[in-house]
Amino acid sequence: MSSINTIKKTKVIQTRLDADIVDKADEILDYIGLTTTDLIRLMLKKLVNTGQIPISLEYENPYFTKEQSKIVDESLADVEKGKVRGFESIEELNSFVDGL
């Protein structure tokens, strides 16, 4: 019986990154026993196996605090649910306010 060796096709991925970030990442990865290539391979396998990006893409909004962002999100949800009354003109708004 002969064994047949199969060779997997590979691709090279190149990217240009800030040297300081790469150096800091390499220090952390080295401490836990991984290389940058190992990390990329693990992340891509996780993406393929789960269909999810294995990192959080949350960000801090530079224009609003978290509380303000929450209020904006709740307000937009109210608009989508039809809980907010709209006005066609400033005159219509003024008339509504005068009637309160």
Summary of the structure (lengths in Angstrom):
residues: 100
radius of gyration: 26.6
end to end distance: 91.6
largest distance: 93.5
contacts: 141
relative contact order: 0.05
helix: 53%
strand: 0%
